[in-house]
Amino acid sequence: MDALLVAAAVPAVLAALLHVYIFVLESLRWEDGATRRTFATTAEQASATREMAYNQGFYNLFLAVVTLVGVGLLAPVREAGVALVVAGTGSMLAAALVLITSDRTKARPAAVQGTLPAVTLVLLALAGLL
């Protein structure tokens, strides 16, 4: 694997791990006090949105899985690996853009969610794989 492809794999893995963490918060710990503080929700709001958060958390987990499988395939089956990494990180970046366009006060979480996927996609483009 060439250096740019390896460099792209690093932020892709980190983005996937971040999305696994988001899955844990949204699907497993949504009503916990620390999670409510992270998402600035009250106990009542968390209770009312529990099912939505559960579903959204799994969406984040699936993006992480697609990305990690893609990274795992980069060496043995480059084209398939790149396609999966682009699908996973591209969706992560798109979700971050939706977040910021839906609520400007969510700029910080959108940046957290979207920076690593954006870096991954830029590095893949520089490697000539997009």
N, C-alpha and C positions, 0 to 999 in steps of 0.2 A: 504494500500500500504506500502511495506517495505521501509526502509530508503534509500537503494541504488537506488530503482526505483524512489523515489521522487528526490533524488540527480541527477539522469539522466534526469529527466524532466526539471530541471532548465536550464542547458545549451542548451537543445533542444529548449525550448521556446525562449531563447536569440538568438540562431542561426536562428530561424524562424523570429524573429523580425528584425534581421540584414538583412535577405533576403527580407523582406518587404521593408526595407529602400533602398536596392539595386534596387528593382523593381521601387520605386519612382524615383530614380536617372536615371535609364536607360529608363524607359517607359514614364515618365511624365516630367522630367526635363533635358533630355539629352543635349539640346543645351544651357542651362543656363550656365553663366560664372563659377559659383562655381562648377557645375558638370564637366565642361570641365577641370577645374583645378584639380579636384579629379582624373579624368581619363587621364590627361595630353594630351588632344586633342585640336586641333585648332578649330575655328568656322567652317572652311571648312571641316575638318575631321568629326566633329559632324554632320554637315549637310549631308555629304555623307554616314554616317553610321546610320542615324536616324532609318531607318526601322529595321536594324539588332539589334540595341540596344532595340528598342521597343519589338521585339520578345524575346530577351534574358531576358529582365526585367520580362516579364510574366512567363518565365521558372522559374526564381527565386521566383516569387510569388507563383507558383504552388507547389514548394518544401516547401515553408513556410506553405501553407495550409495543405499539406499532413502531415507535422510534427505536426502542431497544432491540427489537428483532431486526430492524433495518441496520443498525450499527453492527450487530452480530453477523450480518450477511455481507458487509462491505468488502471483506477480503475474499471469501469464497465465491460470491455471486454479486459482483460490484453493481450491475445495473439494477437488480432487485433491491439490494441494500440501499442504494441511493434513492430509488423510488419510494421506499418505505420511510426513510429518514425525511425526505421532502414532504411526504403526505403527513407524517406526524408533526414535524416542526412547523410546516406551513399552516396546519390547522391550529396549532398553539399560537402562532403569530396572528392569524386571523381572529382568534378568540380575544386576544389582547386588544386588537384594533376595535372589535365590537364593544369591548368593555369601555374603552376611552371615548368612543363616539356616543355611547349610550349615557355616560355620566362623566363629565369632565373632572369631577372630584376623585375619580378612580384612576388618575394618571399614575400614581405611584404603583398600585398593584398591577396596572397594565404594563408598566415598564418592567416590573419584576417578572411577570409572566411572559413578556414578549422579547426581552433582550437576548437571552440565550438562543431561542429559535432563530431570531434574525441574524445573529452572528453565524450560526450554523449555515444558514442559507447563503449568506455572503461568501463564506469560505468555500462552499460547494460551487458557487458561481465562479469564484476565482480559480478553482481547480478545473473549470471547464466542464463541469458535470451537470449544469442546468441548461 
